[in-house]
Amino acid sequence: MSLRIIGGEFRGRVLRSPKGVQTRPLLGQAREAIFDILGPRVQGAEVWDLFAGTGATGIEALSRGAERVTFVEKARQAIDVLRENLEMLGEAARARARVVRGDAWEPQLAAEDGSPPTPPDLIFLDPPYALVAEDPSRAVHRAHQLLARTAPRGIVCFHFEGALLDEDDFDGRVDLRRYGRCSIALLRRATEDVAAEGTAPEAGNP
């Protein structure tokens, strides 16, 4: 499978993919459409690429100016390929990337000093299709749990198979897009969540 970076600094670079069927990257048409929708929100963003596989989506974010991308993946073969793809981009890009081997549903991303991770502005959530099909309601619940970890006005881009889920399966605001066999649900932090955070410890400030 040939994977190409679509836009930004590294546009046109070809990424490696592991042999076999254990990874299923978000393919060109859908990836390009999602980044067109996100537009300038990627620039300077803190990004998590969960179930990262080859890293294609997170690397696309790096190419388009994300401040930092954390890649979470469990499969050793995929991580090896992901690291090779990051090496190809050069030292400056590698310095803005972090690769973590672990559970992408519940990523443990504390800093080296034990402090909590910086809340992400964008989360790309790309679990294997079979995991979502096995229990769609649980997958949606987990996607919303991840949304709650984002920064104010954060977005989760949840990739799943076809028409397995529709708008009624999600709580709150969702923008559901279908691209051939795959679907993308764009989940956004609710306005009331943002307002509540704004009144937390610094309620006296405007």
RACORCOR-V454501 format. One record per residue. N is the residue number from 1. PHI is phi in whole degrees, -180 to 180 (none if undefined). PSI is psi in whole degrees, -180 to 180 (none if undefined). D_CENTER is the distance of its C-alpha to the mean C-alpha in Angstrom with 1 decimal. Layout:
N_PHI_PSI_D_CENTER, N_PHI_PSI_D_CENTER
//
This chain:
1_none_130_20.9, 2_-97_122_20.5, 3_-115_128_17.1, 4_-122_141_17.5, 5_-73_130_15.6, 6_-89_-38_16.4, 7_-143_170_16.8, 8_86_-160_17.4, 9_-58_-37_19.1, 10_-106_22_18.6, 11_-52_134_19.1, 12_93_-14_20.9, 13_-66_141_20.1, 14_-97_130_19.9, 15_-98_149_17.6, 16_-78_153_18.9, 17_-130_143_18.0, 18_-72_152_19.5, 19_-71_152_22.5, 20_100_-169_22.4, 21_-120_18_20.2, 22_-76_-21_18.0, 23_-115_149_14.9, 24_-141_81_14.0, 25_-65_154_11.8, 26_-69_117_10.8, 27_-78_168_14.1, 28_-47_-52_15.5, 29_-60_-48_16.7, 30_-69_-41_13.6, 31_-63_-44_11.3, 32_-63_-42_14.1, 33_-63_-43_14.6, 34_-66_-42_11.2, 35_-70_-29_11.4, 36_-65_-40_15.0, 37_-67_-45_14.2, 38_-68_-35_12.0, 39_52_-130_14.8, 40_-69_-8_15.8, 41_-65_-21_13.2, 42_-74_-35_11.2, 43_-60_122_14.4, 44_76_8_14.8, 45_-82_151_11.5, 46_-90_123_10.2, 47_-126_139_6.5, 48_-113_129_4.9, 49_-109_101_3.6, 50_-99_139_5.4, 51_57_55_8.3, 52_-69_-28_7.8, 53_59_-124_11.2, 54_-71_-14_12.6, 55_86_9_9.8, 56_-57_-43_10.3, 57_-72_-46_7.1, 58_-63_-38_6.7, 59_-67_-36_10.5, 60_-59_-41_10.7, 61_-64_-43_9.2, 62_-58_-45_11.8, 63_-61_-31_14.3, 64_-96_14_14.0, 65_101_14_14.7, 66_-59_142_11.8, 67_-67_-42_13.9, 68_-157_142_11.9, 69_-128_128_8.9, 70_-105_122_8.9, 71_-101_127_8.4, 72_-119_124_9.4, 73_-152_148_11.6, 74_-101_-35_15.0, 75_-73_125_16.9, 76_-61_-43_19.1, 77_-61_-43_19.7, 78_-64_-40_16.0, 79_-63_-41_15.7, 80_-60_-44_19.0, 81_-67_-41_17.8, 82_-58_-46_14.6, 83_-63_-38_17.0, 84_-64_-40_19.4, 85_-64_-39_17.0, 86_-68_-38_16.3, 87_-59_-38_20.0, 88_-61_-27_20.7, 89_-80_-18_19.1, 90_102_169_21.6, 91_-64_-41_22.1, 92_-61_-41_20.8, 93_-71_-41_17.3, 94_-61_-33_17.4, 95_-67_-20_18.4, 96_-99_9_15.2, 97_-123_148_13.1, 98_-136_132_13.3, 99_-112_125_13.1, 100_-124_129_13.6, 101_-93_119_15.2, 102_176_-170_14.9, 103_-78_113_13.9, 104_-73_-20_10.2, 105_-70_-35_11.5, 106_-132_68_13.3, 107_-65_131_12.0, 108_-101_101_15.0, 109_-123_33_14.2, 110_-61_151_17.5, 111_-69_169_19.0, 112_-61_-29_21.9, 113_-85_4_24.4, 114_89_-2_22.9, 115_-73_156_21.7, 116_-62_153_18.6, 117_-70_156_15.3, 118_-65_127_14.6, 119_-60_134_12.7, 120_-77_148_9.4, 121_-82_-33_9.8, 122_-135_136_6.2, 123_-123_125_3.5, 124_-98_116_1.4, 125_-113_112_4.7, 126_-133_63_7.1, 127_-70_158_10.3, 128_-54_141_13.6, 129_-53_-40_15.5, 130_-63_-34_18.3, 131_-66_-37_16.6, 132_-74_-43_15.9, 133_-63_-31_19.4, 134_-63_-37_21.1, 135_-156_80_20.4, 136_-57_-40_18.6, 137_-63_-41_19.6, 138_-66_-38_18.3, 139_-62_-42_14.9, 140_-63_-43_14.9, 141_-58_-44_16.3, 142_-67_-37_13.7, 143_-62_-41_10.9, 144_-69_-34_13.4, 145_-62_-40_13.9, 146_-67_-39_10.4, 147_-58_-38_10.9, 148_-66_-16_14.2, 149_-91_-5_12.7, 150_-79_166_11.2, 151_-68_163_13.7, 152_-50_137_16.2, 153_64_25_15.0, 154_-70_161_11.3, 155_-132_137_9.0, 156_-111_126_6.8, 157_-102_104_6.2, 158_-103_116_7.7, 159_-101_127_9.2, 160_-148_177_12.7, 161_-83_131_16.2, 162_41_-131_18.6, 163_-100_30_20.4, 164_-61_-34_19.6, 165_-129_152_18.6, 166_-131_-177_19.9, 167_-57_-36_19.8, 168_-68_-15_22.3, 169_-82_-11_20.2, 170_-107_150_17.9, 171_-94_136_19.3, 172_77_-152_19.4, 173_-81_126_17.8, 174_-143_140_15.8, 175_-117_106_15.6, 176_-101_124_15.7, 177_-123_142_15.9, 178_-119_135_17.3, 179_-133_92_17.4, 180_62_-121_20.1, 181_-80_-16_19.1, 182_-112_159_15.5, 183_-129_152_14.3, 184_-127_124_11.4, 185_-104_120_11.8, 186_-95_110_10.8, 187_-101_134_11.6, 188_-121_144_13.1, 189_-58_135_14.9, 190_-67_147_18.6, 191_-58_-39_21.1, 192_-67_-30_23.3, 193_-65_-43_20.6, 194_-63_-43_20.4, 195_-64_-41_24.2, 196_-63_-41_24.7, 197_-65_-36_22.7, 198_-69_-20_24.8, 199_-102_5_28.0, 200_-64_-118_27.2, 201_-68_-19_29.1, 202_-114_44_30.0, 203_-62_-22_31.3, 204_-77_-14_34.2, 205_-87_147_32.3, 206_-69_none_31.8
//
